[in-house]
């Protein structure tokens, strides 16, 4: 076999599994942001979760830490 008989194939592009994982993270993030007013923790905490709003406070503080004005 000579060198001229060999074919090199270069694979370029983003792996589909990486795109799927990132889309999954995006969907989960949108879900959490959409229900950050106590909906997620109300299963475990009951009505107290609507007053505490743990996820809302977490994202609120993260907005301030990142330097974005949110109110």
Secondary structure, 3 states (H helix, E strand, C coil): CCHHHCCCCCCCCCCHHHHHHHHHHHHHHHHHHHCCCCCCCHHHHCCHHHHHCHHHHHHHHHHHHHCCCCC
